[in-house]
Amino acid sequence: MNFVTIDFSLNSPGICVFKNNKYNFIGYLKPKTGTKKEQILQEELNLLNDTQILYQPDWTNNEAYSKSEMIKIQRHTKTAKDIIDMIIEITGNDAPFVIAFEGSSYGSSAGTNNIIDMAAGAAILKMEMMSRLEVLEMMTISPSTIKKHAGKGNMKKDELWIKFLDNILNDSLLETSSLLRFCKDNIGIVKNIPKPLDDLVDAYFMLKYVISIYK
């Protein structure tokens, strides 16, 4: 059984894959996300044995992007292909999948067009997953449910980050993770979590929740 959880966004989807008692983290970032220091950090993350950082094509270089719905669909389709290709590389596509997406937050400040684009991107990814993977179940988990599993339903991102660093769920597999060790040694407690770590942490806690209800 493969478990896959996705904190979906247009610019930095965060994915956690659980296969053979190992966590695999995937960040799929818009080019030049974050400061130069954060970009160096992303390169370092990509050297870990349980983390992959992929970069999206630079769609902003296309002058027609903001006017062309076709280019938006091309972007969503490319995103879906790249993410699924990496999932297949990790899992071998040799077993059924339980897949979960994080639901939208009621407190989101994103504009209407951005929300529509996110919904379209997530829908295309789900459709492609159903086509290319043996999906046993696909679900949507609310942000408050994910946070509640980590301790409190209204936690802010920096509070959830601390829970991750502290391994609040006493997860022996996480304790051996290269990603957790890197975060403790190189970042520590911060207010603003560098991309894509905030998304990967959300995906991790979502994964733990899904496994807890599925088993």
Secondary structure, 3 states (H helix, E strand, C coil): CEEEEEECCCCCCEEEEEECCEEEEEEEECCCCCCHHHHHHHHHHCCCCCEEEEECCCHHHCCCCCCCHHHHHHHHHHHHHHHHHHHHHHHCCCCCEEEEEECCCCCCCCCHHHHHHHHHHHHHHHHHHHHHCCEEEEEEECHHHHHHHHCCCCCCHHHHHHHHHCCCCCCHHHHCCHHHHHHHHHCCCCCCCCCCHHHHHHHHHHHHHHHHHHC
